[in-house]
Amino acid sequence: PASRVEGLREGASSPKELGIEEFGKARIVQWYPGHIAKAEKALKDQLKMVDVVIEVRDARIPLSTEHPKLGHWTQHKPRLLVINRMEGVSSEDRIRWTKYFEDQGRETYWTNGKEGKGVEELLAAAVRLSEPVNTARKVRGLLPRAPRVVIVGFPNVGKSALINRLTKRRVVDSAPIVGVTRQLRWVRLGAASNIANDGIDLLDTPGLLPMRQEDQFAAQKLAMCNEIGEASYMSSVIAEELIALLNYTHGDKFMSKLEDRYSIAVPQTREGIPEYIEGVANKTTSGDIETVGKRILLDFQNGRLGSFSLEQAPDTAPDTA
């Protein structure tokens, strides 16, 4: 039967203490392609024209998908926090994270960009936050204009899928790979969505990453969620760290899913995880551990291993049931 892997000390707080991060093994190569640098510069210029900022994060890693400079860039702009891929975590996780952000004075909007859940509430909030713009224009004797809203976030957190849902048509390319959007693009959201006046102008942006990944544990979680280029890591090693992390945070709930998925007994020790991956590789791919690593990561990303958050809201204890 599936059981909690031994060797991950209860109560440990840092990745190194947990035995999850091993520098030199699972370290992420710095990945900062040229189009991201250009997009960052262009975004800073466009922000002068923007009324509302929609920040999109991944529900599985809400902290690791927070850009450290976004608050500085947008400090004078109203900002909405969107937690996308809500289907990727449990309802209990959503409750804990909602409370965490509420305690910080931030309202959260949970969305499923693939199915369109939560987008109407998000749209209404963006319209509401933009109202002071046209109120001020009216005072100055100017006609109202369409609110300008920018959608920002890390690569592959679902920004383009949200825009397609908001516009009710495919206006931007969207795919589950990093780097599909490579330049800024304005999109008009008009009368078809029951928006008053001239609608809303939405600015789609490429995924933005910090220039350097100083937090290697956070970088590993980006790799686990397919939000950093595959050239920056080895899939087999990241899959190993994924199993170790989810075993610690979710215990038997995850390990049972893992055993059911591949029909191989799960490891009983932390050291046994590489051997487990080799066993799956021998059974399914003639021993190709990199292919199996990619498969495990893809199965997690697509929900085939269950809906589990990789990060827990601070001050909440691991779910060991």
N, C-alpha and C positions, 0 to 999 in steps of 0.2 A: 504494500500500500504506500501511497505518497505520504511523505513526512517532511517536517522542517529540516533543512540542511543544517548540520551542526557546524560550529566554527565561526558563526557570526554572533558576536557577543551582545546579549540583551542590554539595552540602555546606552549603547555606544552612540555617539552623536555625529561623528565625522565619517566621511567615506573611508578614510584610511583606517580608522578604528574598526569599522565594520568588515574590513577585509575585502571591500568591493573594488577599490581603486588600487592598482599596482602600477606605479609610474615606470615607464620604460616598456610596459606590456600593452596597456590599454590607453596609452597616451594618444591624444588626437593631434594629428599634424595640423598646423595652422592653415586655415582655408578661408581666403578672402579674395574671390575672383574680381577682376577689374570692373565688371558691370555693377557690382555692389558699391564700389567706391564712387563711381560716376553717379549712381542713383542717389547715394547719400548727399552728394553735393547738390544735385538737382532738387532733391526734396527740401533742403534747407532754403533754397531760393523760392520754391513754390509755397512754403509754409506762410510766407508773408500774405498770400492771397486767400488762405484757408480760414474758414470760420470754426469748424469742429474737427477734432482728431478722433478717429476710431482706432484704438489699439487692439490688435487681435493677438491672443495668446493661445497656446495649446492646452487643452484641459488636462492632459496627462502630465505636463510639466509647466505649470503656470508661473513658477519662479524662474526657471531656466530660460523661458522665452520672453522675459522682460529685458528690453534693450536698456543698458545702463545710461545711455545718453538721451533717450527719448524725452524724459521729463524736462531736461535742460532745454532741448530744442523747442518744446511746445509749452513752456512754462506759462505763457500768457494766453493759451488757447483752451477752451473747454474740451475735455477729453472723456471719451466713453471707453470703458474696459469691457472687451468682448472675450469670453472664454469659449473658443470654438472646439469642435470635435467632442461635444458633450456626451455623445454616444460611446466614447472611449473610456469613460469612468463610471463608477457606480453612483447611484443617487445619494448614498451616504457621503461619498467624496465631494459631491457638488454642494451638499449642505455645509460641510466643514469649510470648504473654500469660500462659499458665500459669506459665512459668518466672519472668516478671517479678513476678507476684504472690507466687509461692512465695519469691522472694528477699526480699520484703517481709514474709514471715511470714504470708501469707494464702492459705488453700486456696480454690480456685475450683470452682464447680459450673456446668458448661456445660449449657444447656437449650435446647430447641426447644419453646416453649409451644404452638405450633400442633399438633405431632405428639405431644407428650408425652415427648419424649426427655429423659432426665436427671431427671425429676420424682421417681422412686422413690428415687434416691440422695439427692436434696435432702430428701425427707420423712424418710428414715432419719436424716440428719444433724441435722435439727431436733429429732426425738424424742430423739436422743442428747444434744444440748446442753441439753435441758430436764430431764433426769433429776435433776440436783441439787435441783430445786425440790421434788419429791415425796420425795426422800431427807430433806431438811430438815423437811418436814411430818411424816414418820414419826417422826423424833426427838422432835418436839414433841407426838406423840400424835394427830396429825390424819390424816384420811383423804386419800388421793391425789386430785388434781383434774386436769382436762384441761390440758395445757400450752397456754400462750397465745403465739401467734406472729403477728408483724406483718410484712406485706410492703410495702416502701417502694421508691420509685424515681421517676425523672422521668416526665413524661407519655408515654404510648404506648410504654413499653419492654416491655410484655407482662405486667404484674402480674396483671390480671384473667384473662387466658388461662391463666396458670400456676395460679391458684386453681381455675379450672374443671377443669383437668387433675388437680390434686391431689384434688379432691372427686369426680372422675369423673362430673360432671354440670354443666350450665350453671346456676350459682347466682348469677353476676354478669354484667352486660352486658360484652361485649368486642367492640371494633371497631377497625380501623386508623385511627382519628382521635383527635385530642387532645381530652381533656375529657369522655370518656364517663362515667368515675367521678367524682362530684362531692362525695361525702361518705363518711365512714368507715362501715364495715359489718362486723359480726362474722359469720363463717360457721363452722358446725360440720363438722369432718371426722371421721367416726365409724367405726363397726365395719366398714362396707363396705370400708374401706381397710386392714383388719387392724391397727388401732391398739388397743393395750391400754387397759384402764380405760374412760374416757369419751371417748376420741378426742382431737382437737386442736381448739382454737378459733383460727381464722385471722382476722386483721383486715385487710381490704382497704382501701386508702387511695387517694385521688386522687393524680394525679401531682404531685410537689413540685418547684418551681423556686426558685432563688435570687431574692430580690426584685429585684435588679438584675443584668443580664448584663454584668458588667465585662469579661469576655473575649469580644470580638466574634468572634474566630476560632472559639471553641468554640460560640458562638451560631449561627454559620453552619452548623456541622456538625449541630447540633440541627435546623436547618431542613432540611438535606439528608436527614435520617432521619425527618422528619415528627414531631418531638418538641417542637415549639413552634408556637403558633398561626399559621396562614397569613396572618393580618392583619398580622403583624410583618415581612414581607419580600416582595420581588418574586420570583416563581418563576423568571423568565427569568434574573435576575442570580445567584440561588443555583445554578441549573443550570450557568451559566457557571463559577462557582467550583468546582462539583463536578467538572467535566471537567478543569479546571486541576489540582486537587488529586490526582485519581486518575491523571492522566497522570504527575504527578511521582512518586507513590508506587508505581505499578504499570506505568507505561510502556506498551509495545506490547500487553501482555496485556489491558489495559483498552481501549486505543484500537482494537484489532482488533474487540472486542465492540461498541464504539460504532459503528464503520463497518458491521459486519454488520447491526446492529439497524435502522439508518435508511437504509442503502444510499446514503450520501453520503460522499465522501472527507473524512477528518478533517483538521482544520487543522494546518498546519505551524509556526505561530507562536502565541504566547500571544495576540497581538492579533487572530488570526484566529478565535478561539472565538466571539465575538458574531456574526460573519458566518456561521459554521457553523450556529449556532442559527437565524439568519434563513433559511438555506438549507433546513433541516428544516421550518421554519414555512411557507415558500413551497411546499414539496412536499406538505405534509400538512394545512395548516389555512388556506390562503389568506393566509398572512403573520402569523398571530396568534402572536407570540413568547411571550406569557404562557401560552397554552394548551400550546404546545410545551414551555415550561419546566416546567410541571406534569407533562407526560407523561414527560419525561426523568427528573425526580425520582421519579415513581411507578415507572418502569421500574427505576431503581436500587433503590428500596425493596423491590420485589417480586422482585429477583434476575434480572430479564431482561437486565441488563447484566453479569451475572456476580456472583461472591461476592468482594467486596473490602472490606477494612477501611479506614476513613478515618483511622485512627490506628495508628501502629506502636509497639510496645512500646519504651520507651526503651532506647538502646544497641543497637538493631537497625538495619541499613542498609536503604534502599529497595530493593525488588525490581525490578531493571532488566532482567531476562531477557526 
